[in-house]
Amino acid sequence: MLALGKIVGVIHLESTSLNAFDPESVRVVTRVAENVGLAMANARLMKTMEGQAMSDPLTGLRNTRSFDPTSSRSSKRPAVTSSPRAWS
């Protein structure tokens, strides 16, 4: 499987019969492999971009975006436990 010119995986098909895979089957498997390869490359790119968005490129420290998911989780907690919460 290729994605953006790099090998990202292999799909191995095997059969005990000779000429078991007709050209149409090979074409379908090739398309599936291309789509799976692109999906894998997109997932890796998304993970990289999320990591870059969560930290300052100069210092490497976490920025405010990295705290957003945490604050939204903690703001939902009082609604579940019915405890008061003070905001400043």
Sequence and secondary structure as in RCSB ss.txt:
>XXXX:A:sequence
MLALGKIVGVIHLESTSLNAFDPESVRVVTRVAENVGLAMANARLMKTMEGQAMSDPLTGLRNTRSFDPTSSRSS
KRPAVTSSPRAWS
>XXXX:A:secstr
 EETTEE        SSTT S HHHHHHHHHHHHHHHHHHHHHHHHHHHHHHHTB TTT  B HHHHHHHHHHHH
HHHHHHT      
